[in-house]
Amino acid sequence: MEVNIIGAGLAGSEAALQLAKRGFKVNLFEMRPEVKTGAHTTEDCAEFVCSNSLGSDDITNGSGLLKCEMEMLGGELIEIAKACRVPAGNALAIDRHKFSQTVTAKILENENINLIRKEVVEIPEGPVIIASGPLTSSEFAKSIKNFTQSEYLHFFDAIAPIVEVDSINFDIAFWASRYDKGEASYINCPMNKEQYEKFYNILINAPRIEQHDFEKGAKFFESCLPIEVLASRGEDTLRFGPMKPVGLVDKRTNEKNYAVVQLRQDNSAKTLFNLVGFQTNLKWGSQKELLQSIPGLENVSIVRYGVMHRNTFINSPNLLHPTLQTRARKDLFFAGQITGTEGYTESIASGLLAGINMARLLNGEELLELPKDTMLGALTHYITNPEHTNFQPINSNWGIVPPVDLPKKERKNKKLKGELMAKRAIESVKSVL
């Protein structure tokens, strides 16, 4: 029996590889390059758009634990990501082009996967996984809307600029990772108080790209706010957020900085770096002025400007089981950001679970519902909880996982709490394998 997967992004690619290695034939539909999204720049599968980071590797961090669980469950893309990693301290960042090209090649060479470059406008009959992403085409969105009998929810996602490393002034910029953890893999541009105030004034007065009528009324996702929105919350907001200076010292000067702009490696050749936390919707001329006001970036060459686009997701609490199977149709699953999971790691993980459960369904086996004390289990239970009447996208975090019992004197010990919750989660995953 063939399975149709709509969307060859991170979730769809992972689901296709999971089904293929279990012997199922897969038709993997991808509308690019026939239909553009406004955010993707290639026609490759599993393209990273906003950032090139999959978050922390530390299992006492929500994202780190999620990646550990994915490895235990036999994730395919997490292994490719590790092979395409670039230095980023204790985080897993990847060469985005190498990664998507590797995933595409693996899909094309798999005899069980038929990659079809075509826009799907109606939900097919038979076994289907919808992983069309937050940039689902308008025509296919109509079909999903007809199936769900509900309106979509919307939020904005923003993309950070990318610059050429050779145009950075290293008489001012310096290499370091926060608190010297791991190798010195970030470029840091320090600011004193006067420089920060100049930067801040440019930022809050810079013109923004106007929203289209169809975008008005959509919400921002809190963990991916444009830098200009963060700045509007107060002059010091950035200094306690993406520009916080703590743990970042230029050993050439040992000076205490007022603020620091960090840049993270974007490709394996170390020629391109993206600005951490600098998602933006400023007009391009204003972006250039803003970036070149940063010490060390006075003559920086920008190879990709920041952009902002509207993302779409379904009302999963009313539509899905924690297995990602739809309540109304047993052979239809959703996966990826369209379900309301936010983040690259989360998208891959949901594709992994949807692929596993589609295979189990077709084999007549019980579907896998992960325990709530695992990170993936907590995430899928959260997005499918019918009690959520004001549903918003969410990423992996300890707040959605049941707490562990600690003695009163240890309750504020975040490190111990993370270690115990991670250990409990790993044992829970082992129990269902």
C-alpha positions as CSV (number, residue, x, y, z in Angstrom):
1,M,0.0,0.0,0.0
2,E,1.3,3.5,-0.9
3,V,1.4,6.4,1.5
4,N,1.0,10.0,0.2
5,I,3.0,12.6,2.1
6,I,2.3,16.2,1.3
7,G,5.4,18.4,1.8
8,A,9.0,17.5,1.6
9,G,10.1,19.8,4.4
10,L,11.7,18.6,7.6
11,A,8.7,16.7,8.9
12,G,7.7,15.3,5.6
13,S,11.2,14.1,4.7
14,E,11.6,12.5,8.1
15,A,8.2,10.7,7.8
16,A,9.0,9.5,4.3
17,L,12.4,8.0,5.4
18,Q,10.7,6.3,8.4
19,L,8.1,4.6,6.2
20,A,10.6,3.7,3.5
21,K,12.9,1.9,5.9
22,R,9.9,-0.1,7.1
23,G,9.3,-1.2,3.5
24,F,6.4,1.0,2.6
25,K,6.1,2.8,-0.8
26,V,5.9,6.6,-0.4
27,N,4.8,9.3,-2.8
28,L,6.4,12.5,-1.4
29,F,4.8,15.6,-2.9
30,E,6.7,18.9,-2.9
31,M,5.3,22.0,-4.7
32,R,8.6,23.8,-5.0
33,P,9.9,25.0,-7.5
34,E,6.5,25.0,-9.3
35,V,5.0,27.1,-6.5
36,K,7.1,29.5,-4.5
37,T,6.7,30.1,-0.7
38,G,8.3,33.5,-0.3
39,A,10.7,32.2,2.3
40,H,12.5,29.2,0.7
41,T,15.4,29.9,-1.7
42,T,16.0,26.4,-3.1
43,E,14.0,23.4,-4.3
44,D,15.8,21.0,-1.9
45,C,14.0,18.9,0.6
46,A,14.2,19.8,4.3
47,E,15.4,23.3,3.7
48,F,16.2,25.4,6.8
49,V,14.7,28.9,6.4
50,C,14.9,31.1,9.5
51,S,18.0,29.9,11.3
52,N,20.6,27.0,11.0
53,S,20.4,25.9,14.7
54,L,18.6,22.9,16.2
55,G,19.2,24.2,19.7
56,S,21.2,22.9,22.6
57,D,22.9,19.5,22.8
58,D,22.6,19.4,26.5
59,I,19.9,16.8,27.6
60,T,19.1,18.9,30.6
61,N,17.7,21.4,28.1
62,G,14.3,20.8,26.5
63,S,15.7,20.9,22.9
64,G,18.6,18.7,23.9
65,L,16.4,16.0,25.4
66,L,14.1,16.1,22.4
67,K,17.1,15.3,20.1
68,C,18.2,12.5,22.4
69,E,14.7,11.0,22.2
70,M,14.7,11.3,18.4
71,E,18.0,9.4,18.3
72,M,16.5,6.7,20.5
73,L,13.5,6.4,18.2
74,G,15.7,6.0,15.1
75,G,15.4,9.5,13.7
76,E,17.0,9.9,10.2
77,L,17.4,13.6,9.9
78,I,19.0,14.1,13.3
79,E,21.8,11.8,12.2
80,I,22.2,13.8,9.0
81,A,22.3,17.0,11.0
82,K,25.1,15.7,13.2
83,A,27.1,14.9,10.0
84,C,26.5,18.4,8.7
85,R,27.2,20.3,11.9
86,V,29.2,23.5,12.2
87,P,30.8,24.9,15.4
88,A,28.2,26.6,17.7
89,G,29.4,25.9,21.3
90,N,27.1,23.5,23.0
91,A,24.4,23.9,20.3
92,L,23.7,21.8,17.2
93,A,24.0,24.2,14.2
94,I,24.3,22.9,10.7
95,D,25.5,23.9,7.2
96,R,22.0,24.4,6.0
97,H,22.8,23.8,2.3
98,K,24.8,20.7,2.9
99,F,22.1,19.4,5.2
100,S,19.2,19.9,2.7
101,Q,21.3,18.6,-0.2
102,T,22.2,15.4,1.8
103,V,18.5,14.8,2.7
104,T,17.4,15.3,-0.9
105,A,20.0,12.9,-2.1
106,K,19.0,10.3,0.4
107,I,15.4,10.6,-0.6
108,L,16.1,10.4,-4.4
109,E,18.3,7.3,-4.0
110,N,15.7,5.5,-1.9
111,E,13.8,3.1,-4.1
112,N,10.7,3.2,-1.8
113,I,10.3,7.0,-2.2
114,N,8.9,8.7,-5.2
115,L,9.6,12.5,-5.0
116,I,6.9,14.3,-7.0
117,R,7.4,18.0,-7.8
118,K,3.7,19.0,-7.9
119,E,1.3,21.1,-5.9
120,V,-1.4,19.1,-4.2
121,V,-4.7,21.0,-4.0
122,E,-7.0,18.3,-2.5
123,I,-6.3,15.8,0.4
124,P,-5.9,12.4,-1.3
125,E,-7.8,9.3,-0.4
126,G,-6.0,6.5,1.4
127,P,-3.1,6.8,3.9
128,V,-1.9,10.4,4.0
129,I,0.5,12.5,6.1
130,I,0.1,16.2,5.7
131,A,3.3,18.0,6.4
132,S,2.8,21.0,4.1
133,G,4.3,23.3,6.7
134,P,3.4,26.8,7.9
135,L,3.6,28.1,4.3
136,T,1.0,25.8,2.9
137,S,-0.2,26.9,-0.5
138,S,-3.5,28.8,-0.6
139,E,-5.2,26.1,-2.7
140,F,-4.3,23.2,-0.5
141,A,-5.1,25.3,2.6
142,K,-8.7,25.5,1.3
143,S,-8.9,21.7,1.2
144,I,-7.5,21.5,4.7
145,K,-10.0,24.1,5.9
146,N,-12.9,22.1,4.3
147,F,-11.7,19.0,6.2
148,T,-11.2,20.7,9.5
149,Q,-14.4,22.8,9.2
150,S,-12.5,25.6,11.0
151,E,-10.6,28.7,10.4
152,Y,-6.8,28.7,10.5
153,L,-4.8,30.4,13.2
154,H,-1.9,32.5,12.0
155,F,1.4,33.9,13.4
156,F,4.3,35.7,11.9
157,D,7.8,34.2,11.6
158,A,10.9,36.3,10.9
159,I,14.3,35.6,9.3
160,A,17.6,37.0,10.4
161,P,20.2,38.5,8.0
162,I,23.3,36.6,6.8
163,V,26.7,38.4,6.2
164,E,30.1,37.5,4.8
165,V,32.7,36.8,7.4
166,D,35.5,38.5,5.3
167,S,33.7,41.8,5.6
168,I,33.8,41.8,9.5
169,N,36.3,44.0,11.2
170,F,38.2,41.7,13.7
171,D,40.1,44.6,15.1
172,I,36.8,45.1,17.0
173,A,34.9,41.8,16.8
174,F,36.2,38.8,18.7
175,W,35.7,35.0,18.8
176,A,34.1,33.5,21.9
177,S,31.4,31.3,23.2
178,R,29.4,32.4,26.3
179,Y,31.2,31.6,29.5
180,D,33.9,29.9,27.3
181,K,31.7,26.8,27.0
182,G,33.0,24.6,24.1
183,E,35.2,26.1,21.4
184,A,35.1,29.8,20.6
185,S,32.7,29.5,17.7
186,Y,30.7,32.7,17.8
187,I,31.8,36.1,16.4
188,N,31.0,38.8,19.0
189,C,30.6,42.5,18.3
190,P,30.9,44.5,21.6
191,M,29.2,47.8,22.3
192,N,29.6,50.5,24.9
193,K,26.7,52.5,26.3
194,E,27.0,55.3,23.7
195,Q,27.2,52.8,20.8
196,Y,24.2,50.8,22.0
197,E,22.1,54.0,22.4
198,K,23.0,55.0,18.8
199,F,22.0,51.5,17.6
200,Y,18.8,51.5,19.5
201,N,17.7,54.8,18.2
202,I,18.3,53.7,14.6
203,L,16.3,50.5,15.3
204,I,13.2,52.0,16.9
205,N,13.0,54.7,14.2
206,A,13.6,52.5,11.2
207,P,10.7,52.0,8.7
208,R,9.2,48.5,8.4
209,I,7.9,46.6,5.5
210,E,4.1,47.0,5.4
211,Q,1.9,44.0,5.9
212,H,-0.4,42.8,3.2
213,D,-4.1,43.0,3.9
214,F,-4.3,39.2,4.3
215,E,-1.6,39.3,7.0
216,K,-3.2,41.9,9.2
217,G,-4.5,40.5,12.5
218,A,-1.9,37.6,12.6
219,K,0.1,37.2,15.8
220,F,3.8,37.1,16.5
221,F,5.3,33.9,17.9
222,E,6.9,35.0,21.2
223,S,10.2,33.0,20.8
224,C,10.8,34.4,17.3
225,L,9.9,38.1,17.6
226,P,11.5,40.6,15.2
227,I,14.2,42.6,16.9
228,E,12.3,45.8,16.4
229,V,9.3,44.4,18.3
230,L,11.5,43.4,21.2
231,A,13.1,46.8,21.2
232,S,9.7,48.4,21.4
233,R,9.3,46.8,24.9
234,G,12.0,49.0,26.4
235,E,15.5,50.3,25.8
236,D,17.1,47.5,27.9
237,T,15.1,44.6,26.5
238,L,17.7,43.6,24.0
239,R,20.5,43.8,26.6
240,F,18.7,41.2,28.6
241,G,17.8,39.2,25.5
242,P,19.7,38.5,22.2
243,M,22.3,41.2,23.0
244,K,23.1,40.3,26.6
245,P,26.8,40.8,27.3
246,V,27.2,38.4,30.3
247,G,29.9,35.7,29.8
248,L,31.3,37.3,26.7
249,V,34.7,38.9,27.2
250,D,37.3,40.0,24.6
251,K,40.5,38.6,26.2
252,R,42.5,41.2,24.3
253,T,40.9,44.0,26.4
254,N,39.2,42.2,29.3
255,E,36.7,45.1,29.1
256,K,33.1,44.8,30.4
257,N,30.7,45.3,27.6
258,Y,27.4,47.1,27.7
259,A,25.8,44.9,25.0
260,V,27.1,42.3,22.5
261,V,25.8,41.2,19.1
262,Q,26.6,37.6,18.3
263,L,27.0,36.0,14.9
264,R,26.7,32.2,14.4
265,Q,28.4,30.1,11.6
266,D,25.9,29.4,8.8
267,N,27.9,27.2,6.4
268,S,30.7,24.6,6.8
269,A,33.1,26.8,4.8
270,K,32.9,29.5,7.6
271,T,32.3,32.2,4.9
272,L,28.7,33.1,6.0
273,F,27.4,34.0,9.5
274,N,23.9,34.9,10.7
275,L,23.1,37.4,13.4
276,V,21.7,35.6,16.4
277,G,18.3,37.0,17.5
278,F,18.2,39.5,14.7
279,Q,15.0,38.4,13.0
280,T,13.5,41.5,11.4
281,N,11.0,43.0,9.1
282,L,12.8,46.3,8.6
283,K,13.1,47.7,5.1
284,W,16.3,46.5,3.5
285,G,18.0,50.0,3.4
286,S,17.3,50.4,7.1
287,Q,18.7,46.9,7.8
288,K,21.9,47.9,6.1
289,E,22.1,51.1,8.1
290,L,21.4,49.2,11.4
291,L,23.9,46.5,10.8
292,Q,26.6,48.8,9.8
293,S,26.1,50.8,13.0
294,I,27.3,47.8,15.0
295,P,31.0,48.0,15.9
296,G,32.9,45.5,13.8
297,L,30.2,45.5,11.1
298,E,30.9,49.0,9.7
299,N,31.5,47.7,6.2
300,V,29.7,44.4,6.4
301,S,28.5,42.7,3.2
302,I,24.9,41.4,3.6
303,V,24.2,38.3,1.5
304,R,20.6,37.8,2.7
305,Y,18.4,40.4,4.3
306,G,15.9,39.6,7.0
307,V,12.3,39.0,6.0
308,M,9.0,38.2,7.7
309,H,6.2,35.9,6.6
310,R,2.9,34.7,7.8
311,N,2.8,31.1,9.1
312,T,-0.3,28.9,9.3
313,F,-1.2,26.2,11.7
314,I,-4.3,24.1,12.4
315,N,-6.3,24.0,15.6
316,S,-4.7,20.7,16.7
317,P,-6.5,20.4,20.1
318,N,-9.8,19.9,18.3
319,L,-8.4,17.8,15.4
320,L,-5.6,15.5,16.5
321,H,-4.8,12.6,18.9
322,P,-1.4,12.7,20.7
323,T,-0.4,10.1,18.1
324,L,-0.8,12.9,15.4
325,Q,-3.7,10.9,13.9
326,T,-6.7,13.0,13.0
327,R,-9.8,12.3,15.1
328,A,-12.1,12.3,12.1
329,R,-10.1,10.0,9.8
330,K,-7.8,7.2,10.9
331,D,-5.6,7.1,7.9
332,L,-4.8,10.8,7.9
333,F,-2.0,12.3,10.1
334,F,-0.6,15.8,10.4
335,A,3.1,16.6,11.2
336,G,5.4,19.6,11.4
337,Q,4.8,23.2,12.1
338,I,1.3,23.1,10.7
339,T,0.3,21.2,13.9
340,G,1.4,24.1,16.1
341,T,4.8,22.8,17.0
342,E,7.4,25.6,16.7
343,G,11.0,25.0,15.8
344,Y,13.1,22.8,13.5
345,T,13.8,20.1,16.0
346,E,10.1,19.9,16.9
347,S,9.2,19.7,13.2
348,I,11.5,16.7,12.6
349,A,10.4,15.0,15.8
350,S,6.7,15.2,14.8
351,G,7.5,13.8,11.3
352,L,9.3,11.0,13.0
353,L,6.3,10.2,15.2
354,A,3.8,10.5,12.3
355,G,5.9,8.2,10.1
356,I,6.2,5.6,12.9
357,N,2.5,5.7,13.6
358,M,1.4,5.5,10.0
359,A,3.6,2.4,9.6
360,R,2.0,0.9,12.8
361,L,-1.5,1.7,11.5
362,L,-0.8,-0.1,8.2
363,N,0.7,-3.1,10.0
364,G,-2.3,-3.4,12.3
365,E,-0.3,-2.4,15.3
366,E,-1.2,-0.2,18.3
367,L,-0.1,3.4,17.7
368,L,2.7,4.9,19.7
369,E,1.6,7.4,22.2
370,L,4.6,8.6,24.1
371,P,4.4,9.2,27.9
372,K,3.8,12.8,29.0
373,D,7.1,12.8,30.9
374,T,9.1,12.5,27.7
375,M,9.7,15.8,25.8
376,L,8.1,14.6,22.5
377,G,5.2,13.0,24.5
378,A,4.7,16.3,26.4
379,L,4.8,18.3,23.2
380,T,2.2,16.1,21.4
381,H,-0.1,15.9,24.4
382,Y,0.1,19.7,24.8
383,I,-0.8,20.5,21.2
384,T,-3.6,18.0,21.2
385,N,-5.1,18.9,24.6
386,P,-8.8,19.8,24.0
387,E,-8.7,22.1,27.0
388,H,-6.6,24.6,25.1
389,T,-9.2,27.1,23.9
390,N,-6.6,29.8,23.0
391,F,-4.1,27.5,21.3
392,Q,-0.8,29.1,20.3
393,P,2.4,27.4,18.8
394,I,4.9,26.0,21.3
395,N,8.3,24.5,21.3
396,S,10.0,22.0,23.6
397,N,10.4,23.3,27.1
398,W,10.3,22.0,30.7
399,G,7.1,23.9,31.4
400,I,5.0,21.4,29.5
401,V,6.5,18.3,31.3
402,P,5.2,17.0,34.6
403,P,7.6,18.1,37.4
404,V,9.7,15.8,39.5
405,D,9.5,15.7,43.3
406,L,12.5,17.4,44.9
407,P,13.3,18.3,48.6
408,K,12.2,21.8,49.4
409,K,15.9,23.0,49.6
410,E,16.5,21.7,46.0
411,R,13.4,23.0,44.3
412,K,15.3,26.0,42.8
413,N,18.2,23.9,41.5
414,K,17.4,24.0,37.8
415,K,20.4,21.8,36.9
416,L,19.4,19.0,39.2
417,K,15.8,19.3,38.1
418,G,16.8,19.1,34.4
419,E,19.0,16.0,35.1
420,L,16.3,14.1,36.9
421,M,13.6,15.0,34.3
422,A,15.9,14.0,31.5
423,K,16.8,10.7,33.2
424,R,13.1,9.9,33.7
425,A,12.3,10.7,30.1
426,I,15.0,8.5,28.7
427,E,13.8,5.6,30.8
428,S,10.2,6.2,29.6
429,V,11.3,6.1,26.0
430,K,13.2,2.8,26.6
431,S,10.0,1.4,28.1
432,V,8.1,1.8,24.8
433,L,10.8,0.7,22.4
